[in-house]
Amino acid sequence: MIIIPAIDLRDGKCVRLTQGRADKQTVFSDSPAEVAKRWQDAGAQRLHVVDLEGAFEGTPKNASAVEQIRHVFDGIIEFGGGIRTTQDIDLMIGTGVDRIILGTKVYQSHDFVKQCISIYGDMFIAGIDAKDGMVAIKGWVETTDISAVELARSMETLGIKEIIFTDIACDGMMAGPNIKSLKEVLQAVKISVIASGGISNKTDLNALAQIGNKRLTGAIIGKALYTGDINLQEVIECWQNV
């Protein structure tokens, strides 16, 4: 289970939101690149980078910050937030990211997902964000009428190889992941699933490991790294090979 630190970008800074709310923001650093270097030095092999303005506004806004992160981080960078067109994808590929997370568009247009895979190949991750089991889009400001499980199955059928599943109610709350919802998604598909949202301590990571499903391939950690509740180097050494 690979441990993936998260860097959320807004106005070129590294921030965290509580439950995705723009009015509940904490700025942790004015230099996302310095944060990325810190996580790399702690052993991170992969970064989860989200453009919050992009998610809210519908097109990436922090490409320059991502370029700066690329200059200092040698591992895999997965990027999401505002990817709605092939032009957005081209822009972010130009920054050097390795994988693109499709969020709102996986709900809006299955044809777009198929087109992306056809043009760019196997670099896409489906970002499925859920509230009470239902998919949320556009920076989590809209809740749809489709379940996370149903969308996950659809993405697998289209050829997506990996899903990042985030329970909005847990995100930034430091109260633990939603194990029940995560299990439902894992049971619904045969592709890789990465857990996100609410991971706040070693107990939470233990709970994920104890699910015992080989398709649970990673865990994204955000706020707990910035508050110091989780030591990245320590949890990588403990859980990276679990």
C-alpha positions as CSV (number, residue, x, y, z in Angstrom):
1,M,0.0,0.0,0.0
2,I,1.9,3.0,-1.3
3,I,1.7,6.1,0.9
4,I,0.9,9.2,-1.1
5,P,1.3,12.7,0.4
6,A,-1.2,15.3,-0.9
7,I,-0.4,18.9,-2.0
8,D,-3.4,21.1,-2.6
9,L,-2.8,24.3,-4.6
10,R,-4.6,27.6,-4.4
11,D,-3.1,30.9,-5.4
12,G,0.2,29.2,-5.9
13,K,0.3,28.1,-2.2
14,C,0.1,24.8,-0.4
15,V,-3.2,24.8,1.4
16,R,-5.8,22.5,3.0
17,L,-9.5,22.8,3.0
18,T,-11.9,21.2,5.4
19,Q,-14.5,19.0,3.6
20,G,-13.5,20.8,0.4
21,R,-15.0,24.1,1.5
22,A,-13.3,27.1,0.1
23,D,-14.2,29.2,3.1
24,K,-12.4,26.8,5.4
25,Q,-8.8,27.1,4.2
26,T,-5.5,26.9,6.0
27,V,-2.3,27.9,4.3
28,F,0.6,25.6,5.2
29,S,3.3,26.9,2.8
30,D,3.9,29.6,0.3
31,S,6.2,27.2,-1.6
32,P,4.6,24.0,-2.8
33,A,8.0,23.0,-4.3
34,E,9.7,23.1,-0.9
35,V,6.9,20.9,0.5
36,A,7.3,18.4,-2.4
37,K,11.0,18.2,-1.7
38,R,10.4,17.6,2.0
39,W,8.0,14.7,1.2
40,Q,10.6,13.3,-1.3
41,D,13.3,13.5,1.3
42,A,11.0,11.6,3.7
43,G,10.7,8.8,1.1
44,A,7.6,9.6,-1.0
45,Q,7.7,8.0,-4.4
46,R,4.4,9.5,-5.5
47,L,2.6,12.9,-5.0
48,H,-1.1,13.7,-5.2
49,V,-1.4,17.3,-6.5
50,V,-4.8,19.0,-6.7
51,D,-5.5,22.4,-8.2
52,L,-8.3,23.6,-6.0
53,E,-9.0,26.7,-8.1
54,G,-9.1,24.5,-11.2
55,A,-11.7,22.2,-9.5
56,F,-13.9,25.2,-8.6
57,E,-13.5,27.1,-11.9
58,G,-13.3,24.3,-14.4
59,T,-9.7,24.8,-15.8
60,P,-6.3,24.4,-14.2
61,K,-5.0,27.6,-12.6
62,N,-1.7,26.5,-10.9
63,A,0.3,25.1,-13.8
64,S,3.4,27.1,-12.8
65,A,3.3,25.7,-9.3
66,V,3.1,22.2,-10.7
67,E,6.1,22.9,-12.9
68,Q,8.1,24.0,-9.8
69,I,7.1,20.8,-8.0
70,R,8.2,18.8,-11.0
71,H,11.7,20.4,-10.9
72,V,12.3,19.0,-7.4
73,F,10.3,15.8,-7.2
74,D,11.7,12.7,-9.0
75,G,8.8,10.3,-8.5
76,I,5.3,10.0,-9.9
77,I,3.1,13.1,-9.9
78,E,-0.6,12.6,-10.3
79,F,-2.6,15.8,-11.0
80,G,-6.2,16.7,-10.7
81,G,-8.4,19.7,-10.6
82,G,-10.2,21.4,-13.5
83,I,-9.4,18.9,-16.2
84,R,-12.3,19.3,-18.6
85,T,-10.8,19.4,-22.1
86,T,-7.9,17.8,-24.0
87,Q,-6.3,21.3,-24.0
88,D,-6.3,21.1,-20.2
89,I,-4.6,17.7,-20.5
90,D,-2.0,19.0,-22.9
91,L,-1.3,21.9,-20.6
92,M,-0.6,19.7,-17.6
93,I,1.4,17.1,-19.6
94,G,3.6,20.1,-20.5
95,T,4.3,20.7,-16.8
96,G,5.7,17.1,-16.6
97,V,3.0,15.3,-14.6
98,D,2.8,11.6,-15.0
99,R,-0.8,10.9,-14.4
100,I,-4.0,12.9,-14.9
101,I,-7.0,12.5,-12.6
102,L,-10.4,12.9,-14.2
103,G,-13.0,13.9,-11.7
104,T,-16.1,15.9,-12.9
105,K,-15.7,14.6,-16.5
106,V,-15.9,11.0,-15.5
107,Y,-19.5,11.8,-14.4
108,Q,-20.3,14.2,-17.2
109,S,-19.0,12.3,-20.3
110,H,-18.0,8.7,-20.7
111,D,-17.2,9.6,-24.3
112,F,-14.6,12.1,-23.1
113,V,-13.0,9.4,-21.0
114,K,-12.9,7.0,-23.9
115,Q,-11.4,9.8,-26.1
116,C,-8.7,10.5,-23.6
117,I,-7.6,6.9,-23.3
118,S,-7.6,6.6,-27.1
119,I,-5.4,9.7,-27.5
120,Y,-3.1,9.6,-24.5
121,G,-3.1,6.0,-23.4
122,D,-3.1,4.6,-20.0
123,M,-2.3,7.6,-17.8
124,F,-5.7,8.4,-16.4
125,I,-7.1,7.9,-12.9
126,A,-10.8,8.3,-12.1
127,G,-11.3,10.6,-9.1
128,I,-14.5,9.5,-7.5
129,D,-15.6,11.8,-4.7
130,A,-18.7,10.8,-2.7
131,K,-21.1,12.3,-0.2
132,D,-23.4,9.8,1.5
133,G,-22.5,7.3,-1.2
134,M,-23.4,9.7,-4.1
135,V,-20.9,11.2,-6.5
136,A,-20.0,14.9,-5.9
137,I,-18.5,17.1,-8.7
138,K,-17.2,20.6,-9.5
139,G,-15.0,20.9,-6.5
140,W,-17.6,19.0,-4.4
141,V,-20.2,21.8,-4.7
142,E,-22.7,19.6,-6.5
143,T,-24.0,16.2,-5.5
144,T,-25.3,14.0,-8.4
145,D,-27.8,11.2,-8.6
146,I,-25.3,8.5,-9.3
147,S,-23.7,6.3,-6.7
148,A,-19.9,6.0,-6.3
149,V,-20.2,2.3,-6.8
150,E,-22.1,2.6,-10.1
151,L,-19.6,5.2,-11.4
152,A,-16.6,3.0,-10.4
153,R,-18.1,0.0,-12.3
154,S,-18.6,2.3,-15.4
155,M,-15.0,3.5,-15.3
156,E,-13.7,0.0,-15.1
157,T,-15.8,-0.9,-18.2
158,L,-14.3,2.1,-20.1
159,G,-10.8,0.9,-19.4
160,I,-9.7,3.0,-16.4
161,K,-7.1,1.1,-14.4
162,E,-7.2,3.0,-11.1
163,I,-9.7,4.9,-8.9
164,I,-9.1,7.4,-6.2
165,F,-12.0,7.2,-3.8
166,T,-12.6,10.1,-1.5
167,D,-15.3,10.4,1.1
168,I,-16.0,14.1,1.4
169,A,-17.5,13.9,4.9
170,C,-14.1,12.5,6.1
171,D,-11.8,14.8,4.2
172,G,-9.8,17.2,6.4
173,M,-11.8,16.1,9.5
174,M,-9.0,14.0,11.0
175,A,-11.7,11.4,12.0
176,G,-10.7,8.4,10.0
177,P,-11.6,7.0,6.6
178,N,-15.1,5.7,5.7
179,I,-14.2,2.0,5.7
180,K,-17.7,0.9,4.9
181,S,-17.9,3.0,1.7
182,L,-14.4,2.1,0.7
183,K,-15.2,-1.7,1.0
184,E,-18.2,-1.2,-1.2
185,V,-16.1,0.3,-4.0
186,L,-13.4,-2.3,-3.6
187,Q,-16.0,-5.1,-3.9
188,A,-17.6,-3.5,-7.0
189,V,-14.5,-3.4,-9.2
190,K,-11.4,-5.4,-10.0
191,I,-9.1,-2.5,-10.6
192,S,-6.8,-0.6,-8.3
193,V,-8.4,1.7,-5.7
194,I,-6.6,4.4,-3.6
195,A,-8.2,5.5,-0.4
196,S,-8.4,9.3,0.3
197,G,-10.0,11.3,3.1
198,G,-9.8,11.3,6.8
199,I,-6.5,9.4,7.3
200,S,-5.2,11.0,10.5
201,N,-3.0,8.5,12.4
202,K,-1.4,5.0,12.4
203,T,-4.7,3.5,13.6
204,D,-6.4,4.6,10.4
205,L,-3.6,3.1,8.2
206,N,-3.9,-0.1,10.2
207,A,-7.7,-0.1,9.5
208,L,-7.0,0.2,5.8
209,A,-4.4,-2.6,5.9
210,Q,-6.8,-4.9,7.7
211,I,-9.3,-4.7,4.9
212,G,-7.0,-7.3,3.3
213,N,-7.9,-6.4,-0.3
214,K,-5.0,-6.4,-2.7
215,R,-6.8,-4.0,-4.9
216,L,-6.4,-1.3,-2.2
217,T,-3.1,-0.2,-3.5
218,G,-2.5,3.2,-1.9
219,A,-3.5,5.8,0.7
220,I,-3.5,9.5,0.3
221,I,-2.6,11.5,3.3
222,G,-3.1,15.3,3.5
223,K,-3.9,17.4,6.6
224,A,-2.3,14.9,9.1
225,L,1.1,15.4,7.5
226,Y,0.9,19.2,7.8
227,T,-0.3,19.2,11.4
228,G,2.4,16.7,12.4
229,D,-0.1,14.0,13.5
230,I,1.5,11.6,11.0
231,N,5.3,11.3,10.3
232,L,5.6,10.5,6.6
233,Q,8.9,8.7,6.8
234,E,7.7,6.5,9.6
235,V,4.5,5.5,7.9
236,I,6.2,4.8,4.6
237,E,8.6,2.5,6.4
238,C,5.7,0.7,8.2
239,W,3.1,0.5,5.5
240,Q,4.7,0.9,2.1
241,N,5.0,-2.8,1.7
242,V,1.8,-3.9,3.4
